[in-house]
Amino acid sequence: MKIFKKDGSHQPTKLEKRVASISTPDLVIWAENALYTIGKETTGWLKTKESVLLDEAELGAEALLAVIKELKKRANEF
């Protein structure tokens, strides 16, 4: 997957595009869900040592980062 265009600028991922289309109040809910997922999957990994749980925690972290970046972008628009 390419994350940069030929001119060197950032090309949004599917997750970033999806996050950009969500309303601000719903993004806060997404952030809360991502935090819950990260904690749940990390704790699950401690018990089972299944690497798939870390993969899920990583996806949650990526989602949280995308949400925070989008919220920061929207905050700067005001």
Phi, psi and omega per residue, in radians:
M1 nan 2.269 3.103
K2 -1.459 2.346 3.061
I3 -1.960 -0.015 3.085
F4 -2.273 2.467 3.054
K5 -1.362 2.997 -3.115
K6 -1.049 -0.523 -3.136
D7 -1.442 0.058 3.081
G8 1.627 -0.086 3.136
S9 -1.396 2.752 -3.095
H10 -1.233 2.362 3.068
Q11 -1.840 2.114 -3.078
P12 -1.093 2.466 3.074
T13 -1.397 3.003 3.090
K14 -1.032 -0.717 3.141
L15 -1.099 -0.779 3.132
E16 -1.118 -0.667 3.099
K17 -1.132 -0.737 3.136
R18 -1.120 -0.773 3.140
V19 -1.096 -0.682 -3.130
A20 -1.127 -0.405 -3.091
S21 -1.586 -0.013 -3.076
I22 -1.698 2.517 3.132
S23 -1.160 2.715 -3.091
T24 -1.032 -0.822 3.121
P25 -1.050 -0.627 3.117
D26 -1.234 -0.487 3.094
L27 -1.155 -0.609 3.098
V28 -1.112 -0.707 3.086
I29 -1.113 -0.717 3.095
W30 -1.039 -0.750 -3.137
A31 -1.075 -0.772 3.131
E32 -1.094 -0.735 3.122
N33 -1.140 -0.679 3.127
A34 -1.126 -0.738 3.115
L35 -1.084 -0.741 3.110
Y36 -1.070 -0.790 -3.131
T37 -1.080 -0.772 3.140
I38 -1.030 -0.843 -3.127
G39 -1.141 -0.776 -3.114
K40 -1.094 -0.828 -3.093
E41 -1.224 -0.625 3.105
T42 -1.164 -0.763 3.090
T43 -1.115 -0.705 3.087
G44 -1.073 -0.660 3.123
W45 -1.126 -0.661 3.122
L46 -1.043 -0.587 -3.109
K47 -1.428 -0.675 -2.993
T48 -1.916 -0.390 -3.069
K49 1.091 0.420 3.083
E50 -1.421 2.153 -3.050
S51 -1.159 -0.425 3.135
V52 -1.073 -0.524 3.124
L53 -1.183 -0.621 3.071
L54 -1.213 -0.590 3.068
D55 -1.083 -0.744 3.115
E56 -1.154 -0.686 3.100
A57 -1.120 -0.665 3.115
E58 -1.133 -0.730 3.087
L59 -1.078 -0.702 3.088
G60 -1.086 -0.698 3.123
A61 -1.163 -0.676 3.096
E62 -1.140 -0.703 3.107
A63 -1.123 -0.760 3.126
L64 -1.064 -0.763 3.115
L65 -1.076 -0.758 3.123
A66 -1.090 -0.711 3.128
V67 -1.139 -0.803 -3.127
I68 -1.095 -0.740 3.115
K69 -1.092 -0.713 3.130
E70 -1.155 -0.722 3.112
L71 -1.122 -0.701 3.084
K72 -1.096 -0.723 3.126
K73 -1.081 -0.772 3.135
R74 -1.180 -0.625 3.124
A75 -1.129 -0.590 3.140
N76 -1.330 -0.258 3.141
E77 -1.372 -0.317 -3.099
F78 -1.414 nan nan
